[in-house]
Amino acid sequence: MHQKQRQMSETFRLGALLTVVGGFLDTYTYLSRGGVFANAQTGNIVLLALSLAQGNYEMLLHYLIPILAFAAGVMVTDMVRAHFRPRPAIHWRQLIVAAEFLILLMVAYVPPGRWDAAVNVAVSFVCAMQVESFRKIRGNAVATTMCTGNLRSGTALLFHGLHTRDRGALRQALQYYGIILFFILGAALGVWCTELLSGRAALVCCLLLLTAFCSMFIRVEEDASAS
């Protein structure tokens, strides 16, 4: 049976691990860093519009800065990909994971309170790097830091699979719902760890990212017909 190598960066296990990090960081920043969503900038954009409409102008920067940090994270990731992709010594996505690890390691030692705005900038930057770098699982477009797109794709595949009795579509739907489940688990873990460790809870994400970094040295073989 013909086999081909697939990047670990597109496997379900790595995607699930990074999705746990994504869910964790959303509850971490919301609970311990001033009620800001680090991952899904839609929430921050809505809160920005709400503050603007209510004349609460002192809160505008509170929500605008993480949005701009997210955009900057996407741009920096694309720069890293363009520069390091031709270099085979280490995969460019591993460099992104390493950068996430280092940034969150610094975040963990910033006390909650005065510097929350800076922390939210850093976490939004990290989440942008992750969502821009890890965009596929087994060839399907997936987000590891938010759920709306995954829910749409999974439900569309579920309908198609049930309607046409396509088992492949049903398997893909279960993959999307599995990723959503891991996001929920990550968010719940973020609640528990933040209540226990406060700002230092970001160290849990560092451990998960270190695991992800090391696992990316592994080459995975799968059926070429299954991809």
N, C-alpha and C positions, 0 to 999 in steps of 0.2 A: 504494500500500500504506500502510495507516494506521500512523503512527509515534507513539510517546509518549516523553516524557522520563522517564528513570530516574535516581535519585540515584546519583552515583558511589560513594557509601558502600555500595551493594548490588551492585557489580560484582565479577566474579571477580578482575580484576586487582588491585583494592584489597584484597579479602579475602586474596588470596595474599600480597601484600606485608605485611599485618599479621600473617598467620600465620607468616611468616618471623621477624618480631619476637617473636612468642609462643614459638616453638621456641628461638630464640636466648636469650631471657631465662631459660628454664628451665635450660639448661645453664650459663649464666653464673652464676646464683646458686648452683647446686649445686657447681660447680667452684671458684669463687673467693670465695664468701660463706658458707662454713660448712655446706655440704650441705643446704640448704633448697630446696624446690621453690617457686618464686614463683607459678607459674600454676595448677597442679592441686593444689588444697588437700586433695584426698583423700589424697595422699601425706603431707602434713604431719599430717593427722588420724590416719593410721595410725601415724606415728612418735610422735605425742603419746600415743596409746593404748599403744604399745609401751613408752615411757618410764614411763608411769604403772604399767603391769603389772609392770615390772621394778624399780620403786622408784627410778628414776633421776629424782628430782623436780627436780633442778637444771636438767634439760633441758626441763621443761614449758613455761616461758615462751618458750624458744627456738623452739618450734613453735607455741605458742598465739598469739603476737603477730602473725606473718604471716597467720594465719587471721582474726584480728580486723581487721587492716588490709585484707584482701580484702573483708570485709563492709562496712567503712567506705567503700571505693572504690565499691561498688555503690550505696550510699546517696547519696554525693556526686554520682555520675553522674546518678541519677534527679532530684536537686535541680537540676542544671544543665539537664537536659532540660526540666523543668517551667518553669524560669525563662526560658530562651533560645529554646525552640522557637517561640514566637509571633513572634520577632524575625527578620525575613528578611535582615538585613544580612549575616550570616554563619551558616552552618549550625552548630547546637550540637555536632555531632560533630567539626567542625573545632576547636572549643574544647577538646574532650577530647584530640584528637591533640596540640594545642599544649601542653596541660598535661603529657601524657606526655613530650613532647620536653624540656620544662624540667626535669621531675623527673629524668629519666635523664641529662640534662646535668650536674646536680649530683652524681648518683650516680657518674658516671664519674671525678670528681675526689676521691672519698673512698677513701683507701688501704685495701686489704684488711686485715682483722685486727680492730682494736679496735671499729670502728663497723659491723661486718657486720650486727648485729641491726637497726640503723637503716636500712641499705641494703635489707635484706630486707623491712622494713616498706614502704619506698618502692616497691620493685619489685612487691610484692604489691598495693599500692594501684593502681599503674599497670595491672597486668594485669586487675584487677577493673573498672577504668574501661573498658578496651578490650573485654572480653568482654560487658559490659553494654551498650555502645554499638553494637557491630557484631555483630548477631545474625542477619543474613540475607544471603544471596548469591542474587541472582536469585529472590527470593521464598522461598527455602528456609532453614530454621533451620540455622545453622552457628556453630560456636565457633572463634575464631581463636587461642585460647591453650591448647587441650587437644584431645585426639583421640578420646576414648571415644565421645561422642555422634555425632561425624562417622562413625566406623567403624560404629556401629550403623545409622545412617540410610543410609549408602552401601551396606552389605551388604543391608539390607532392600530397597532400591530395585533392587539388582542381581538379587536373587532374583525380585522382581516383574517386572522387565523380561525376564528370561530365561523365566520361566514364562508370561507373557502376550504376549511378543514386543512389548512396549511400548518403542519406541525413545526416547520422552521420558523414561521412567524410567531407561533405560540411560544417557542423557546426564546425568541428574541424579546417578546413581551415580558416573560418571566425575568429575563435579565434586567430589563428596565425597572420592574417593580422591586427586584432584589436590590438594585442600587438605591432606590428610594428608601427601602427598609434600612439599609446601612446608614443613610443620611439621618434617619430618625434615631437610630441607635447612637450615632455620633453626637447628635444634639442632646439626647438624654444623658450620655456620658459627660458632655460638657456641663450640664446642669449640676450633676452630682460632684464632679471634680471642682467646679468653680465654687460651689458652696463649701467644699472641704478645704480647698487650697487658695481660694481667691485668685490673685494675679498669677501666682505660680502654677496654676492649672495648665498654662501654655506648655509646660514641660512635658505633659502627657502627649501633646501633639508632636513635640520634638522626638519623643521615643517612637511614635508611629512613623514619622518621616525618616528617621534613621533606619527603621526596618524596611521602608519602601526603597530607600537609596541602596541598601545592600542587596535587596532582592532583584534589583534591575541589572545586576551582573549575570543573572541566570538567563540562559537562552531556552525558549520554549518551543517544542515541536508539536505541530498539530497536522491533521489531515488537510491537504491542500483543498480537497473537495468541500471541507466544512467552513472555509473562510469566505 
